[in-house]
Amino acid sequence: MNTKKEWKIIQIVPAQPGWKAVHCAESEKSQIVTFNRAIICWALVEDLGTNGPARTQVRGMEQRAEDLIIVDDLIEAETISADSMDRNQYFLGYDDPEAHRESEYWIGEARRRLKKEREHRAI
């Protein structure tokens, strides 16, 4: 099951070539995996799920299967693994084509994010 925030798209502008959304997950053997998805365009969006005044933010939009979707912080796994491993995918950040960050940077960010998620689940 994918849990998605509800967004209202206010405006869309094309993305410069080379922008990527970087995501991470944990493999079946407890290894950290990072992967990139190309940013097709940028969207000014409003988060419809918040209470209080409307908040707008800029989010990348990426191609997933046959859909163009707004980059979100969490993509929940379809099923829970038998070994109770976290199969969710977590958004780490955007990789700027002019300030390309090396894979070691993203592995460090993934370690921090997965550690935070484990601590959160332990509460």
trRosetta pair geometry for C-beta under 8 A, 3 or more apart (Angstrom, degrees):
i j d omega theta_ij theta_ji phi_ij phi_ji
1 76 6.0 -13 88 98 70 127
1 78 6.7 113 -7 -134 36 46
2 75 6.1 -26 -133 -158 96 77
2 76 5.8 166 -123 51 36 85
2 78 7.8 -19 -46 -83 74 67
3 74 6.9 -1 71 102 106 108
3 76 4.8 60 8 -4 95 129
4 69 7.9 -99 -128 -159 133 122
4 72 6.3 -143 -136 -50 69 165
5 47 6.2 -40 168 -139 132 91
5 48 7.7 148 163 45 83 77
5 49 5.5 -112 -153 7 86 136
5 70 7.9 -77 68 89 99 127
5 72 5.9 167 15 -126 102 122
6 47 7.7 101 78 -166 61 52
6 48 4.2 -57 104 60 106 119
6 49 5.5 124 38 -46 91 94
7 43 7.7 81 147 118 139 136
7 45 4.3 -15 -170 -171 118 132
7 46 6.8 138 -162 65 64 45
7 47 6.4 -36 -105 -101 71 46
7 48 6.6 -170 -99 0 16 96
7 59 7.3 -77 -130 34 157 151
7 70 5.2 1 30 23 160 168
8 45 6.4 143 69 -162 45 72
8 46 4.4 -17 57 57 102 101
8 48 5.5 98 -24 -56 98 109
9 12 6.4 7 178 -52 124 98
9 43 5.1 -60 -133 -167 100 126
9 44 7.5 101 -164 73 59 54
9 45 5.5 -38 -100 -101 52 84
9 70 7.6 -160 -79 -70 101 126
10 43 7.7 127 41 174 64 80
10 44 4.5 -59 66 101 107 99
10 45 6.5 178 6 -100 87 25
10 46 6.1 82 -41 -21 113 98
10 56 6.6 -17 2 -130 148 125
11 43 7.1 164 85 -154 46 55
11 44 4.4 23 48 35 92 115
12 41 5.2 36 -177 141 101 138
12 42 7.1 157 -154 83 55 47
12 43 5.0 -20 -99 -101 77 79
12 44 7.8 -136 -66 19 36 71
12 61 7.3 -12 -132 -2 111 146
13 41 6.3 171 85 -169 34 95
13 42 5.2 -13 62 61 87 97
14 40 8.0 -74 -142 152 65 58
14 41 5.2 -66 -115 -112 36 91
14 42 7.8 27 104 18 11 80
15 19 4.9 -98 173 41 126 137
15 39 4.4 -166 -148 117 174 102
15 40 6.2 126 22 114 120 17
15 41 5.2 -157 -16 -108 89 26
15 42 5.5 119 -78 -29 88 83
15 60 6.9 41 -84 -135 144 93
16 19 6.0 99 67 -24 76 108
16 97 6.7 -123 113 25 112 133
17 97 7.0 52 108 -62 58 165
18 96 8.0 35 121 170 105 37
18 97 2.7 43 130 -88 134 142
18 98 7.9 92 112 -33 145 59
19 38 7.3 93 83 -164 62 61
19 39 3.9 -42 107 43 109 126
19 60 6.8 -158 139 -119 124 132
19 94 6.2 -13 -168 -174 97 109
19 95 7.1 154 -158 77 47 62
19 96 6.8 -12 -111 -116 78 40
19 97 6.1 -80 -60 -25 50 98
20 36 4.0 -8 180 -166 137 116
20 37 6.5 141 -160 67 80 34
20 38 5.9 -51 -104 -101 75 41
20 39 6.3 -151 -94 -12 18 88
20 94 7.0 151 80 -160 45 60
20 95 4.4 -7 60 50 98 110
21 36 6.9 142 70 -156 45 61
21 37 5.0 -18 57 61 98 91
21 39 5.9 111 -31 -68 87 90
21 60 5.2 -169 -64 81 113 144
21 62 5.3 -87 20 -55 133 140
21 71 4.7 -161 -118 -114 152 138
21 91 6.4 -44 179 -138 108 101
21 93 7.9 -166 -150 108 57 24
21 94 6.0 -38 -100 -102 57 68
21 95 7.8 -160 -78 12 9 83
22 34 6.1 0 -174 -174 100 110
22 35 7.6 161 -151 83 58 31
22 36 5.6 -30 -98 -97 66 75
22 91 7.6 106 81 -162 52 57
22 92 4.5 -51 101 60 99 112
22 93 5.7 -2 47 61 108 63
22 94 7.3 168 6 -108 86 15
22 95 5.4 85 -39 -33 114 107
22 106 5.3 -110 178 -130 148 129
22 109 7.7 69 110 82 132 142
23 34 7.0 158 84 -155 43 61
23 35 5.6 -22 64 64 92 80
23 36 7.6 163 19 -93 76 25
23 37 6.9 29 -4 -3 117 105
23 75 7.6 -2 -147 16 141 121
23 89 4.9 15 173 176 128 107
23 90 6.4 152 -160 76 74 38
23 91 5.6 -42 -102 -98 79 48
23 92 6.4 174 -106 1 21 89
24 32 6.1 -15 -166 -171 118 94
24 33 6.5 149 -156 81 64 51
24 34 4.9 -31 -96 -98 84 72
24 35 7.7 150 -93 17 37 67
24 89 7.1 160 77 -156 32 64
24 90 5.4 -23 60 61 83 92
24 92 5.6 67 -12 -47 105 120
24 106 7.4 174 -69 164 112 94
24 109 7.5 -179 -29 102 141 86
24 110 3.6 163 -118 -123 161 111
24 113 6.2 130 54 68 134 135
24 114 6.8 -97 119 -48 129 105
25 32 7.9 153 80 -155 35 52
25 33 5.2 -20 64 64 81 104
25 35 7.8 -6 12 11 101 108
25 86 7.8 -154 -161 115 70 84
25 87 6.7 19 -167 -166 118 43
25 88 6.8 -165 -122 94 90 37
25 89 4.8 -43 -70 -100 108 68
25 90 7.2 152 -78 13 55 75
26 30 6.2 -13 -179 -137 111 42
26 31 7.2 147 -161 70 62 33
26 32 6.3 -39 -106 -99 65 52
26 33 7.2 154 -114 16 14 88
26 85 5.9 -136 102 177 118 107
26 86 5.4 70 31 71 127 89
26 87 7.4 -100 61 -92 82 37
26 114 6.0 107 -59 -133 112 140
27 30 6.9 -53 69 23 74 12
27 31 4.4 -5 37 56 122 87
27 32 7.6 -111 0 -44 89 6
27 33 5.2 95 -50 -30 97 119
28 81 7.2 -178 -114 -143 83 153
28 83 7.4 100 -157 36 77 140
28 85 6.6 163 -126 44 44 165
30 85 7.0 -132 -80 -123 70 124
32 107 6.0 117 100 -146 136 80
32 110 4.7 127 -173 121 130 133
32 111 6.3 -66 -72 -70 160 70
32 114 6.6 -134 -106 -9 107 152
34 92 7.2 -21 -133 -2 111 151
34 103 6.9 170 62 -152 137 86
34 106 4.7 102 -153 134 167 123
34 107 6.4 -114 -18 -77 132 59
34 110 5.5 -123 -73 -55 104 144
36 95 6.6 -46 -120 22 122 139
37 62 4.2 59 128 -166 123 143
37 63 7.1 -159 -177 53 107 63
37 64 7.1 -11 -146 -73 151 85
37 71 7.9 172 74 -99 123 104
38 62 6.5 141 76 -135 46 88
38 63 6.9 7 65 22 94 102
39 42 7.1 27 168 -67 124 70
39 60 4.0 -75 -125 -157 115 125
39 61 6.9 93 -159 56 71 46
39 62 6.0 -62 -102 -80 46 81
39 71 7.6 -39 -106 -39 94 132
39 94 6.9 19 -50 -138 143 109
40 60 8.0 120 34 177 58 85
40 61 5.4 -60 57 96 97 90
40 62 6.3 145 -3 -115 93 30
40 63 5.8 92 -46 -38 130 89
40 68 6.1 -79 54 -136 153 112
41 60 7.8 151 87 -158 35 59
41 61 5.0 -4 63 47 78 117
41 68 7.9 23 31 -174 106 132
42 58 5.7 1 -179 -173 112 105
42 59 7.3 155 -158 80 65 33
42 60 6.0 -47 -104 -103 65 53
42 61 7.1 -176 -98 5 15 87
43 58 7.1 156 79 -153 40 57
43 59 5.5 -24 64 65 92 82
43 60 7.7 105 18 -153 82 8
43 61 5.4 72 -17 -42 115 113
43 70 6.1 -80 53 -108 141 102
44 56 6.0 13 177 -179 90 117
44 57 7.7 179 -150 92 56 23
44 58 5.8 -33 -95 -95 61 71
45 56 6.7 164 85 -150 35 69
45 57 6.2 -25 62 64 83 69
45 58 7.6 126 16 -117 79 22
45 59 5.3 -18 15 19 129 117
45 70 6.2 52 -64 -132 161 148
46 54 5.0 -7 -160 -179 121 115
46 55 6.9 142 -150 76 65 42
46 56 5.1 -40 -89 -92 72 76
47 50 5.0 57 108 -9 114 111
47 54 7.5 166 56 -161 64 66
47 55 5.2 -3 32 67 110 98
47 56 8.0 -169 1 -93 74 28
47 57 7.2 28 -31 15 103 109
50 54 7.5 133 67 -125 112 39
50 55 5.8 24 41 13 159 113
59 70 4.9 45 116 -168 139 100
59 71 5.4 -163 -180 50 97 85
59 72 8.0 20 -158 -73 141 49
60 70 7.7 137 85 -156 42 54
60 71 4.5 33 67 -5 88 132
60 94 6.1 141 -33 -100 138 119
61 68 5.4 34 163 169 117 96
61 69 6.6 174 -154 86 75 27
61 70 5.6 -43 -100 -95 78 50
61 71 7.0 -135 -89 -18 25 80
62 68 7.4 175 87 -153 24 60
62 69 6.3 -27 63 63 72 78
62 71 5.8 72 -4 -71 111 90
63 67 7.5 154 -155 85 52 42
63 68 5.9 -34 -97 -100 61 67
64 67 5.5 -21 71 68 81 90
64 68 7.9 136 24 -110 70 20
64 69 5.2 -20 25 16 119 123
69 72 7.7 -55 148 -10 111 101
71 91 5.9 112 170 -120 99 143
72 75 6.7 118 73 -64 108 75
72 91 6.5 -175 99 -24 35 138
73 90 6.9 -8 168 -153 64 70
73 91 5.0 -105 -126 38 36 115
74 88 6.0 -15 -162 178 93 127
74 89 7.4 141 -159 79 45 57
74 90 6.1 -13 -103 -108 66 66
74 91 7.3 -98 -49 4 35 90
75 88 6.5 159 78 -166 54 74
75 89 4.2 -3 55 58 108 105
75 90 8.0 -144 25 -65 73 29
76 88 5.5 -36 -120 -113 44 101
77 80 6.9 120 88 -83 124 43
77 81 7.7 -35 140 -29 161 84
77 86 7.9 172 -15 177 132 48
77 87 3.5 63 -89 95 155 105
77 88 5.3 -103 -23 -73 89 50
77 89 7.7 122 -68 -13 73 75
79 87 7.5 9 76 60 59 155
80 84 7.2 3 171 -115 105 48
80 87 7.3 180 -127 20 37 118
81 84 6.6 -112 79 -21 84 11
81 85 4.8 -11 59 45 142 89
81 87 5.5 127 -28 -41 108 123
86 114 7.1 166 73 -146 144 94
86 117 6.4 108 -150 122 165 132
86 118 7.3 -116 -26 -78 144 78
86 121 7.7 -147 -83 -31 122 156
88 117 7.5 -151 66 -165 131 155
90 110 7.6 140 72 -132 115 72
90 113 5.0 173 121 152 149 136
90 114 7.2 -169 22 -71 148 67
90 117 6.8 -126 -73 -50 146 143
92 106 6.1 97 115 -148 161 86
92 109 4.7 95 -161 126 121 129
92 110 6.2 -52 -86 -72 137 70
92 113 6.2 -111 -101 -30 84 152
93 109 6.7 -75 6 -173 117 161
95 100 6.5 37 176 -131 104 60
95 101 6.0 -120 -128 31 93 96
95 106 7.8 -27 -78 -74 119 126
96 99 4.4 26 81 45 122 92
96 100 7.1 -127 84 -66 62 41
97 100 6.5 4 -154 -65 32 91
101 105 4.1 -86 171 67 113 151
101 106 6.4 124 110 -43 117 87
102 105 5.3 111 62 -2 68 99
102 106 7.8 -142 104 3 42 87
103 106 5.6 -58 -153 41 43 108
103 107 6.2 48 149 -25 73 102
104 107 5.5 -49 -143 34 34 114
104 108 6.5 38 155 -19 63 102
105 108 5.9 -59 -159 34 29 111
105 109 6.6 26 148 -15 65 106
106 109 5.4 -50 -146 38 38 113
106 110 6.2 42 152 -23 67 103
107 110 5.5 -53 -148 36 31 114
107 111 6.5 37 152 -23 64 101
108 111 5.7 -49 -149 31 32 112
108 112 6.6 30 154 -15 63 104
109 112 5.8 -56 -152 37 33 110
109 113 6.2 30 153 -19 67 109
110 113 5.7 -56 -143 39 32 110
110 114 6.1 26 161 -15 68 109
111 114 6.2 -59 -142 40 25 104
111 115 6.2 27 157 -20 62 110
112 115 5.8 -58 -148 37 27 112
112 116 6.3 29 154 -20 63 108
113 116 5.7 -55 -151 35 30 113
113 117 6.5 28 153 -18 65 106
114 117 5.6 -52 -146 37 34 112
114 118 6.4 38 153 -21 65 102
115 118 5.8 -53 -149 34 31 111
115 119 6.4 30 153 -17 64 106
116 119 5.8 -56 -149 38 30 111
116 120 6.3 32 152 -21 64 108
117 120 5.5 -52 -146 36 32 114
117 121 6.4 31 155 -18 65 104
118 121 5.9 -56 -149 36 31 108
118 122 6.4 33 151 -25 64 108
119 122 5.6 -55 -150 31 32 115
119 123 7.2 44 151 -33 61 95
120 123 6.1 -44 -162 11 35 115
